[in-house]
C-alpha cells in the first residue's frame, strides 16, 4: 500500500487505515472474536494506522486494539487514540490532571507505555486557544507517555486554530464527497505546516457505500438511529450532517461515476486519497471482507478530472446547503 507522512508526524503510514469506532459500539454489536479477526485482517492487508478512542465502548475498542497489539507484536503498527469525551464538555475539564488520568487509562487499555498519537477528541472550541492545554500535552510528550499529539475537530475554524499550534502533528477532520469545505483552507494550511490530515467519516456513516435505500433502518443502539438530529453528539458525525433522503439522492448521482469493477465505497475512498494533503483515511469495518474492500481503494487509479468535477457539482447542487456553512 502507498505510504504517506507529514513532516510533523515524522512517520509514514498506509494511506488507508482503520477506524475502530465499530469495535466499541454505536454501530451495532461486533463480537470480540470478530473484532480481533478484522484487526488482523487489516494488518495483513497492509493497514498500518489504527484509530480508536477511550470513549468507544467506554474503553472496549482500546482493549481490543491492545489485545491485537500483543498478538501481533508488529512494530510497524501505528496506534492513535483520543481523549476528552468521557466527561462533560466544558473547557474547565481539559486540565493537566485529567490528561494524566485519561492517558493512564488509555495506556492500560492498550497495554503500552507510550502511545503513538493521542488526539483531543473534538473538544469545546475555547480549548484550542488555551495555552495551558497544549503545555500539558507537551508535558505528556516529554514524559514519553505519548509520542505525539493532535486534535480531532468538528469545524474548519477549529482545524485552522489547531494547525497554528507548533506541536500539533495531526488534524482529524470529516472529509468525504459530502463534506468538501476542508479542501478550501484546511488541507492547504496543513500541507504548508507539515501537519498530517486524518480523514474521518469517509463514507458518511455508510451513505457513500451505496447500500442504503429509503427503507433502510438501523438498530436502536446505532447512532444512525439516535443521533440523526444531533441528540447525542454533534449532528455532523452522523451521515456527515446530510439529511438521509438528500444523501440517497446524491448517491444516485454519483453511482454512474464508479469505475468498472469497483464499488461506490471504493470510489468514495479513492476520492479522498486523491485530495492533496491527505495523509490517511480511516474507514471503519465490521468484518474482514469490508476491510479488504476498503483497502482495495488504494489500488484504484486516480479519478479522472471529469469524475472529480461531477463530485463537486453534486455537492454544490444537493449537499452544500445543508453542511457548508455549519462545519
Steps between C-alpha positions, in 0.01 A plus 500: 500500500611855433639666812485868584633722774519865604803674642356549848378143544829371360389144434346355183171312520290312248265739323197286592476439874232356726256691716417292808181668621299193395697286745361702789138533405257758362487308172339186634686221676828352372599183685847497655630220281375671187663824611839336552470320168430819307794678668734223388341496153567872472865461594537204262360720221757773561319729745745658744290783652236406757283773653303446820381703801452455872128566465431229240314244709643670811840347425392181320647608167834592660511166683439306179771697323729428798433127472570520127832675570606224739407233249656685209828611655552716193702820537358626170157562653413864582227546761316828549247548776297793625404644836261751651147384422440299815420813702268798470611706202612820668846656462561472874529121470799521264761508777843353562362273772229361276747452214724293725209287620358451151843415365558244777172331413570490126853366549361226724225416248751485214771329705771746397730741681500759222204563270595592144246779472241645738239739365269733685158365407302789353537720808306822562619775267664715775741214574688568175596845628607391849879493537489291817333216311785473252763547770354195674507301176863600451567363848350164402738486204800594713409227750476249210144419591414586139719537196293781351165674522236631265136602499175373359280792398145572394551824308740655252570788738600258778733322257672826408547591868656159562732520199634829637620321813867411437495154660171370362604225259159399364146618440220250467205645311190381317587493131302320233303563182226653718736723699722706268558811708837382645643507146483878492730596789570211736686265267721775352580638847583155634726424204687827546547435873591133464193384694353159419137489390299201623175479303218358710136408425617433143184316396259739672393235752447251219296720266786500251509121501194514275333219694219700661150580377211702638382180670829436684475503880767476769498349848408695810865479614624650171578873489341513156172453687549707813722788380351605167418843638796527737318364804810329646799681344577727207252440218781519246634165621190319368467487121740799500203714601324435168127415523462131422270548201730766351795265538313225317427734210863610483619139502293424191665794325845363589435136416563531122849638573624178661768329287427153369583233756496742794236573762354836590674477839836449327429793270419718802819396678709554186354850473644576845836341423523723191471822701838674543600513864316191622729273701263215589131420470344289776189309389349270758408138446291230666675200344805393302316519168426869551864560593613342175259709298620819665866421450441428130411866452869584529566292188249683280634739241465868590159632408461688175460880494148444370410282800648750745304780333175307522553428872537874554185568296292251699628656821417853386152412377379267775723493806656844543184670634483252790862489618733760356426788735465281810836326518 
